[in-house]
C-alpha cells in the first residue's frame, strides 16, 4: 500500500508526544508499506525518509502538491501538531486535493474545544476519518458528524523494559542517584501547566528522590526549575537519547497533569513507564481511564493529597505487573489496529467512486 504521512514541525530532538507518535508511525508503516513521509516547518530526517517541504500555514505549496501527486498515495495519514482544529480540517482538504481524492485520515491526539463558527466550518471540511484517543474528543467530533475511530498510542517494548536489580543500581550510580532512595519519576515539559510542581511536594512529604526529565521541545519555566531544585528534586534538562534508562532506575512513575491540552490524550510516558513495569500514579487524564482499570498497578488520584498517599502506597509494589497491561500497546499491534480502520475507509471511498 502507498501511504503518505504528513505532520508539521517534525524535527529532532524527538522528546515530545506528537513528534514521537509521528516518527513511530512512519517507522512502523515503512516495515511493510511504501511510505512518503513529509513535514513542513520542520527538518528533513534522512534516516527516517522524512522530507521537509516549503508551504504556507494552509499548506498551499506547489512543492508539496508535486511530491504527493507524483507518489499517487492510496491514503493520506495527517497528524496535525495542533490536533483537530478548523485549520487542520482545512489543511486535510488541501492534502486530499493534492492526493487526487485519496481518503485522508486525520489523527487527533489532544482535546480541543470549538465555538459556533468553528463547528460550522469544520462540518464543511471534514476528512474521511478522524482517529482520536479520548471519550471527550470523540464526543466533540461526533457532534460535527465526523466518522470516528481510535488512535491507540504505541510503545516500543524492546526499548522500554525492566532490568535486573544489579543494572538498576548501576544506572543509579551513572545518574548520580542514591542506590537506597525511593525514586519517583516524571518525564515531560517543564511548565506549571503540567502540574510538575507536584514533584516538589512529593519530595518534601515522602523523603524520597523525585526526578523530572524535561522535554527540550518546548520553553522551560526557569522559576519552576529553581523551585523544584530548591526542594531537592533532581531536574534533568538536556535531551536524553537513552530515556529508557530513567524508567529502569525508577521505583514509581507519577503523571500529575490535570489540564487537558498539556499532553496527548493517551500519554506516551505512562505507557513507557508501564512497559518498564513501574507502578503508575496518575490523574484521570484523557483516555487513560478508558484503557486501564484502577488497581492493576495504575492508581488514579484527584488531588495532591491523594497523589502523595498513592505514591507512598506504591513503595511495596515493585515490580508492579504493569508491563503485562502495556503488551497490547506494542507498536506492531497498534499499527494493525490503525491499518484495519484505514482499510475500511479506503474501501468506503472505492465504493463511492464506483457509484
C-alpha positions in Angstrom: 0.0 0.0 0.0 1.2 3.5 -0.8 0.8 5.7 2.2 1.6 9.4 2.6 2.2 10.6 6.2 2.2 14.3 6.8 2.8 16.1 10.1 4.0 19.7 10.7 7.2 20.6 12.6 8.8 17.2 12.6 12.5 17.6 13.6 14.9 16.3 16.2 15.0 16.0 19.2 12.2 13.6 19.4 11.2 14.2 23.1 7.6 15.3 22.7 4.4 13.2 22.3 3.1 14.2 18.9 6.5 14.1 17.2 7.3 10.8 18.7 4.0 9.4 17.6 4.6 10.6 14.1 8.1 9.2 13.9 7.0 5.8 15.2 4.0 5.7 12.8 6.4 6.3 9.9 8.9 3.7 11.1 6.2 1.0 11.6 4.4 1.7 8.3 7.7 1.5 6.5 8.3 -2.1 7.5 5.5 -3.4 5.2 4.3 -0.5 3.1 5.6 2.2 0.7 5.7 5.4 2.7 6.1 9.0 1.6 6.9 10.9 4.9 6.6 14.7 4.7 6.7 17.6 7.0 6.5 21.4 6.8 8.1 24.0 9.1 10.3 21.2 10.3 13.5 19.4 9.2 14.3 16.6 6.9 15.3 13.4 8.7 17.1 11.2 6.1 17.4 8.2 8.4 13.6 8.0 8.6 13.0 9.1 5.0 11.3 12.3 6.2 11.4 15.3 3.8 10.8 18.9 4.8 8.7 20.8 2.2 8.1 24.5 2.0 4.5 25.5 2.5 2.4 28.2 4.0 0.1 27.8 7.0 -2.7 26.4 4.9 -0.3 24.0 3.1 -0.6 25.8 -0.2 2.6 24.7 -1.8 3.4 23.6 -5.4 6.3 21.6 -3.9 4.0 19.7 -1.6 1.5 19.2 -4.4 4.1 17.7 -6.7 5.5 15.4 -4.1 2.2 14.0 -3.2 0.7 13.8 -6.7 3.8 12.0 -8.1 3.7 9.5 -5.3 0.0 8.7 -6.0 -0.9 7.7 -2.4 -3.8 5.3 -1.8 -4.4 7.1 1.6 -3.0 10.1 3.4 -2.4 10.0 7.2 -2.3 13.5 8.6 -1.1 14.1 12.2 -1.5 17.8 12.9 0.6 19.4 15.6 -2.4 21.4 16.8 -4.7 18.3 16.8 -8.2 18.7 15.3 -8.8 22.4 14.7 -10.7 24.3 11.9 -7.4 25.0 10.2 -6.2 21.3 10.4 -9.5 20.3 8.8 -8.9 22.8 6.0 -5.4 21.5 5.6 -6.7 18.0 5.4 -8.8 19.2 2.4 -5.6 20.5 0.8 -3.9 17.2 1.2 -7.0 15.4 -0.2 -6.8 17.6 -3.3 -3.0 17.0 -3.7 -3.7 13.3 -3.4 -6.3 13.4 -6.2 -9.1 12.3 -3.9 -7.4 9.6 -1.9 -9.0 9.4 1.5 -7.4 11.5 4.3 -7.3 10.1 7.9 -6.6 12.8 10.5 -5.1 11.6 13.8 -6.1 13.9 16.6 -4.1 13.3 19.8 -5.3 16.2 22.0 -8.6 17.6 23.2 -9.8 20.8 21.5 -12.9 22.9 22.2 -15.0 24.6 19.4 -17.1 27.7 19.2 -20.1 28.1 17.0 -18.2 29.4 13.9 -15.6 26.7 14.2 -18.2 23.9 14.4 -19.9 25.3 11.3 -16.8 25.4 9.1 -15.4 22.1 10.4 -18.6 20.4 9.2 -17.7 21.5 5.6 -14.1 20.4 5.7 -14.3 17.0 7.5 -11.7 14.4 6.5 -12.9 10.9 5.6 -11.9 9.6 9.1 -10.7 11.1 12.3 -8.9 8.9 14.9 -9.0 10.0 18.5 -7.7 8.9 21.9 -10.3 10.1 24.5 -14.1 10.0 25.1 -14.2 13.8 25.3 -12.7 14.3 21.9 -14.9 11.6 20.4 -18.0 13.4 21.7 -16.8 16.8 20.4 -16.2 15.5 16.9 -19.2 13.2 16.8 -21.3 16.3 17.2 -19.8 17.6 13.9 -20.8 14.5 12.0 -17.2 13.1 11.7 -16.6 9.5 11.0 -14.5 8.4 14.0 -12.1 5.7 15.1 -9.5 5.0 17.7 -5.9 6.1 17.6 -4.1 3.9 20.2 -0.8 5.0 21.4 2.1 2.7 21.0 5.2 1.7 22.9 8.5 0.0 21.9 8.6 -3.0 24.2 12.2 -3.8 23.2 13.4 -0.4 24.2 11.3 0.2 27.3 11.6 -2.9 29.6 12.6 -3.7 33.2 16.1 -4.7 34.0 17.7 -6.7 36.8 18.4 -5.2 40.2 22.2 -5.0 39.5 21.6 -3.0 36.4 19.2 -0.7 38.1 21.8 0.1 40.8 24.4 0.7 38.1 22.1 3.2 36.4 21.5 4.9 39.7 25.3 5.3 40.1 25.6 6.6 36.5 23.0 9.3 37.1 24.4 10.2 40.5 21.3 9.0 42.4 21.3 7.2 45.7 21.1 3.4 45.4 18.9 3.3 48.5 16.5 6.2 47.6 12.9 5.6 46.6 12.9 7.3 43.1 9.7 8.9 41.8 10.0 9.8 38.1 8.1 12.2 35.7 9.0 12.8 32.1 7.6 15.8 30.3 7.5 19.5 29.7 8.9 21.8 32.5 6.0 24.1 32.9 3.3 24.7 35.6 0.5 23.8 33.2 1.6 20.2 33.6 1.4 20.5 37.4 5.1 19.4 37.6 5.4 21.4 40.8 3.6 18.4 42.5 7.0 16.7 42.4 8.3 19.2 45.0 5.5 18.2 47.4 6.3 14.5 46.8 9.9 15.2 47.6 9.1 17.0 50.8 6.3 14.8 52.1 7.8 11.4 51.4 11.6 12.0 51.9 12.1 10.2 48.5 14.1 11.3 45.4 11.9 12.9 42.8 13.3 13.1 39.3 12.0 15.2 36.4 13.3 14.8 32.9 12.2 17.9 31.0 11.5 18.0 27.3 13.6 20.4 25.2 10.9 20.8 22.5 9.0 23.5 24.5 10.1 26.5 26.5 11.1 25.7 30.1 9.9 27.6 33.1 13.1 28.8 34.8 11.3 29.8 38.0 9.7 26.4 38.2 13.1 24.7 37.7 14.6 26.7 40.5 11.6 25.8 42.8 12.0 22.1 42.1 15.7 22.1 42.6 15.4 24.1 45.8 13.0 21.4 47.1 15.6 18.7 46.3 14.1 17.4 43.0 16.6 16.2 40.5 15.9 18.1 37.2 17.4 16.7 34.0 17.1 19.3 31.3 19.0 18.2 28.3 17.9 15.8 25.6 18.3 12.2 26.8 18.7 9.7 24.0 18.6 6.9 26.5 15.4 8.0 28.2 14.5 4.3 28.8 17.3 4.2 31.5 15.4 6.6 33.7 12.4 4.4 33.8 14.7 1.4 34.5 16.3 3.1 37.5 13.0 4.4 39.0 10.6 2.9 41.5 7.4 4.7 40.7 6.1 6.9 37.8 4.0 10.0 38.5 1.8 11.7 35.9 0.4 14.8 37.7 -1.1 16.5 34.6 -4.6 18.0 35.0 -5.1 20.4 32.2 -6.5 18.6 29.1 -4.3 20.3 26.5 -1.0 19.7 28.2 -0.3 16.2 26.9 -1.7 13.9 24.3 -4.8 12.1 25.4 -3.0 8.8 25.9 0.3 9.9 27.3 3.3 8.0 25.9 5.3 8.4 29.1 2.7 6.5 31.0 2.9 3.6 28.5 6.7 3.7 28.6 6.6 3.5 32.4 4.2 0.6 32.3 6.4 -1.2 29.7 9.2 -0.8 32.3 6.9 -2.5 34.9 6.6 0.6 37.1 3.6 1.3 39.3 1.9 4.4 37.9 0.2 7.2 39.9 -1.8 9.4 37.6 -4.6 11.9 37.3 -7.8 10.8 35.5 -6.3 12.1 32.3 -7.6 11.8 28.7 -8.1 8.3 27.5 -6.3 6.5 30.4 -9.4 5.5 32.3 -10.9 4.0 29.2 -7.8 1.8 28.7 -6.7 0.9 32.2 -8.7 0.0 35.4 -7.9 1.3 38.8 -5.9 -1.2 40.9 -3.9 -3.1 38.3 -0.7 -1.2 39.1 -2.4 2.0 38.0 -3.6 4.4 40.7 -5.9 7.3 39.9 -5.9 10.4 42.0 -7.9 13.7 42.1 -5.8 15.8 44.4 -2.2 16.5 45.6 -3.1 14.8 48.9 -4.2 11.6 47.2 -1.1 11.8 44.9 1.2 11.7 48.0 -0.7 8.9 49.5 -0.8 6.8 46.3 3.0 7.3 45.7 3.7 6.2 49.3 1.5 3.1 48.9 3.5 2.1 45.8 6.7 1.6 47.9 5.9 -2.1 48.4 4.6 -2.8 44.9 7.6 -3.2 42.8 7.6 -4.7 40.2 4.0 -3.7 39.6 3.0 -6.1 36.9 2.1 -3.2 34.6 4.2 -4.5 31.7 1.5 -7.1 31.0 -1.0 -4.2 30.6 1.3 -2.5 28.1 1.6 -5.6 25.9 -1.5 -4.7 23.8 0.0 -1.3 23.0 3.2 -2.7 21.4 3.6 -0.7 18.1 3.1 -3.7 15.8 -0.3 -4.3 17.4 -1.2 -0.6 17.3 -0.2 -0.5 13.6 -2.6 -3.4 12.9 -5.5 -1.6 14.6 -4.8 1.7 12.7 -4.5 -0.1 9.4 -7.7 -2.0 9.9 -9.5 1.3 10.2 -7.7 2.8 7.3 -8.6 -0.2 5.1 -12.3 0.3 6.0 -12.3 4.0 4.9 -10.4 3.1 1.7 -13.0 0.5 0.8 -15.8 3.0 1.5 -14.1 5.6 -0.8 -13.7 3.0 -3.5 -17.4 2.1 -3.3 -18.3 5.8 -3.5 -16.1 6.2 -6.6 -17.7 3.1 -8.2 -21.2 4.6 -7.6 
